[in-house]
Amino acid sequence: MKDKKIKLLFITQKIHEKDDDLGFVILWIREFIKQGIEVKVICLEKGDFDDSFEVHSLGKEKGYGKVRRALRFLKLIFSLQYDRVFVHMNPEYFTLGALYWWIRRIPMYLWYTHYTMHMHIRLAGWFTKRMFAATKQSMPQYEGNPKKVVTGHGIDIDFWLADSNSDINQNNPKNLLTVHRLCRSKRLELTIKSLKHLPDDYTLTVYGRDVEKNYVEELHDLVKKESLQNRVAFKGPVPMGELKSVYNNHRLMINMASETIDKTMLEAMLFGIYPITTKGNSQAIGLECSIENDDPKEIAEFVLSEKWKQYDSKYLRNMVEHRHSLSALIQKMNKYIIDGD
């Protein structure tokens, strides 16, 4: 099988190069292709894309309902030709297709970076050959199970550094940055509250999609309650490509998401931004210096301590290149996928 070009069915939520959250999926698929895998894609919806590889949308962008999308999914998995199935972050597709793939003896793989357990993940655990995760914190219920493979994240170094070759970041550390989806699990309130323990010239700029509307309202109320309207700016989502200019203008990022590493922290490190995050996340990234407790006052103390200052752009960039590069990630997964293991 090693001499044959593997045909991979890659199933994901969205193919959209300008999407603020999932634009990177296109970079993943291109790296699979670069490493000799023939890829066909099924996605829930399709946006801006140059059609450089085969994509089949289930039609959400056209307004198709759930039943129609499910029927189209089944038609596609029955008619397309492929040797392997790779599901990216949406284990519910195993509920629809796993039995068929199992009967056909088609090896199945999942990429998942979350810690919750539900029926779809349980099915994935039964049917998949391997379940890939960026960090140990993901899928903790499968810790010790040989099916779980911790790989690190996959950041496309060439994409992010195409217009940047500076090893020096002299941006103002008082302009704090946050980039992630706005939902309760990200615990943005801890970052906002940390401003109360910092001098008035420290500000926070927040980029991200409003995923949980009630939570976002609570955040705006918190800003008003703490009289931080002039120090906190919510900028909304930004397309992946435009994040380069955002990263180029900051030195410190704060991300208090629990039990997961947002890829934006690793992207930012390529530009010399030090990510202040939980101790567990810092260890998973490879950072030696972090806060000890998830506490607003301690976040502020860490900012003011300047312990992060010893880690320059070159150090942070090298860490991402050596531990979290996209090419290394795909190579790690391909060791299993190509062999059907």
N, C-alpha and C positions, 0 to 999 in steps of 0.2 A: 504493500500500500504506500510505502514511503516514496516509491518511484512514480506514483500516480499523483496528479494534481488534485488535491482534495477540494471538493465542492461543498462550501459552507453556507447553510441557510442562517442568516443573521437576523434575529427578530428584535425589534426595538420600538420605542414609543414614537419617535419623531426623527425625520430627516429634514433638517432645515439649517442651512449654514449660518443664518443670522440669528438663530435662537439664542437667548441669553443663558439658557440652562443646558440644552442638549446639543448645541452646535458641534461640540467636540466629538460626537459619535461618528461623524463623517471622517474625522482624522483617524479614529480607530480602524474603521473599515479600510481606509486607504493603506494603513500599515499592514493589515492582514494580507491585502492584495500584494503589497510590496514584498512581503515575505513568502510569496508563492502560493497563496490560497485563492481559489476562485470563489467569489462571494456574490450571493444573491440576497437581497434584503426585503423583508416584510416589515412595514412600519404602520403604526396607527394612523399617522397623518404625514403628509409631505408638503414642505414649503419650498423656499428658494434653494435650488440645487442645480449643479451643472450637468447632471445625468452622466457622470463619468463612470458610474457602475450601475448595475441593474437594481431598480427599486420598484417594489409593488406596494402601493398604499392601500390600506383598508377603507379609506375614504372619509375619515373624520372631517378633513378640510372641505369636503363636498357636502357635509351635513348628513352623511349616512348614519342611521341609527344602530344600536348595539346588535340587534338581530342580523341586520344586513351585513354588518362588519364581521360578525362571527361566521356567517355563511361564506363570506368571501375568504376569510382566513382558512377555513376548511378546504375550500376549492383550491386555494393556492398550495397548501401543504400536500394535497393529493396529486397535484399536477406538475409542480416544479421538480426538477431533478437535483438531488443533493445527497451528500454522504454523511454530513454531520449537522447538528442543530445547536446554535448558540443563542441563548436568550439573554438579553441585556436588561437587567433591572425590572423585568415584568414577569414574575413567575406564574402569573395567571394563565399565560399561554400554555403552560404544561397541563392545566386543567382541560384545555380544549384539545391539545394535540398529543400529549404524552403516550396515551394508549396506542395510537396509530404508529408513532415512532418506535415504540417498544415492540410492537408486532413486526414492524419492518426491520427491526434490529439496527436502527439508526442511533448511534451514540449521541447523547444529549448533554449539554453543558449550560451552566448558569453563571452569570456575573451578578453579584448582589452585595450592596454595601449598606446594610441596615441591620438592626438588632431585634426587630419584632418578629414574632412567630405567628403564622396564620396557615390556613388550609393549603394555599398555593405553594408555600415554602415546604410544607410537609410532603406534598406530592413531588416537588422537585427533589427532595431528599430520597424519595423512593426510586425515582426513575433516572436521575442524572448519573453520569459517570463521575463528574466533578462539579463542585460549586466553588467558583473563584471569588475571593474577597480581597479588598484592598488592605484591610488590617484585621488583626485578631479580634477586635471589638465587634466586627460584623458577624452575623449569624452565630452568636455565642452558644446557642443550643446545639450546634454541631461541633463544638470544640472537642478535639480528640478523635473525631470521625475522619478517616482517611479521605473521604470525599471532599472535605473542605480544604482548599489550597489557598494560603495567604500569599499574595503576589506583590503587594505594593500598588500604588496608583500608576496610571499611564499618562504622562504629560508629554505632548509633542514638542520637544525642545526646539526643533527647527522652525515650527510655526510661530512660537512665542518670541523667539529671539531673532526672527528674520530682519527686523529693523532696529536691533539694539545690539551693540557690542561693547558697552561700557561695563567695567567691573567696579565702578564707584557709584554709590548712591548717597548723594548729599542733600536729599530732600528733607524738609522740615518735619521732625518726628512729632510735632505738636498737632499736625493734621492727621488724625487717626482715620483708618479706613476699615470698612466692613463690606464684604461682598458675599452674599449667599441668599437663598430663598428666605422670605420672611414668614417663618412658621414657628410654632411654639418650641419645637425641639432644638432650635438654634439658640434660644435663650438670650436674645439680643438685649433684654432688659438689664442683664448683668453689665453689659458694655455701657449702656446708657447711664446706669447708676454710677459707674466708675468715674464719670466726668465730675460728679459732685466732690470727688476726692482729688481732683486735679486743678491746677491753676486755671483761671478763666480764659486764658489764651489757647487752651487745648480745645479742639473741635473734633467732631465725628461726622464723616460722610458715609452714608449707607446706600449701597447699590443692591437691588434685588427685587424680584417679583413678589407682589402681595399674594401669597398662597393662602394664608388663613386670615380672612378679612377682619374677624373679631379680634384676633391677636394684634393685628396692625393698628386697629383703633386703640387698643390698650396701650400700645407703644407711644402713639401720638398723645394720648392722655397723660402718660408718664412724663413725657417731655414737657408738657405744659405744667404739670404738677410740680416738677423740679425746677421750673423756670429756665429751661435749657433751649428755648426756641431759637436763640441766636447761636447755639453751639452744635446743634444736631440738624443735619440736612438729609432728607430722604430723596434720593435721585431716581428711584424706580429701576426697572431692568435695563440692561445695556447689552447690545449684541456682542458676541464673543470677540470679534475682531477689534471692537472699540475699547475693550478692556485694556489693551496694551497701553493706550495713552493714560488710562486711569492709574495703572500700576506704576507707570513712569513718573508719577507725581507724588508718590508717598514713600514713607520709610517704615511705618508700623501698621500692621493689620491686627485687629482683634476678632477672634472667632471663638465663641464659647459653646458651640454645638457639642453635645455630650455623646461620647462613644462613636464618633465618626470623624474622618478627616475630609473636610470639603476640599475638592480639587483646587478651588480658588486660592487656598493657602499655598499650595505647591507652585501654582502659576505665579503668584506674587513673589515667591522666593527667587524665581529666576530673574526678577528685576531688583533684587537686593532688599526686599521688604521682609522684615522679621515678623513672623506670625505669633502673636501672644494668644495662647490657647490652653486647654486643660493639660494637666500633667500627663494623662494617658495619651492624649493626641500628640503631645510633644514627643513622647517616647516613641510612638508609632512612626512619626515622621523621621526621627533620628536626632532631634534637637536635645542638647544637653542642659539647656537653661530654660526654666519655665516657672510659672506660679505653682504653689503647692496645693492651694485650695481654690475652689470656684467662688470667689468672693470679690465684689466690686472694689473694696478698699485695697485688697491685695493686687488686683489688676493695676490699679493706679500706682501703687507702690513699685510694682515691677517696671512700669513705664518710666517713672521718675528715677529709678535706680540706675538705669542705662546699662544693666548687665547685658542686654541684647546687643549693645554697641560693638562688642568684641567680634561679632559674627558679621563680616562684611559681605558684599555682593558676591564675590568670588567663592567664598565658603558656602553660602546658601545655594548658589547656582550649582556648584559641584555636588552638593548633597542630593539635589533633585535629579541631576543627570545620572548619578551612580545608583540611586535607590528607587527612583520613581519615573524613569523615562518610559515613553510609550513603546519604543522598540524593544526594550527589555521585558516589558509586561507581555507583549504579544508573543515574544519568544518563549516565555515561561508557560503561557497557556498552550501554545502550539506543540510543546513537548507532549502534552496529553491529547490534544485534538487530532494531530496528524496520526498518531498511533491508535486512536479510538479507545484510549485508556481512561 
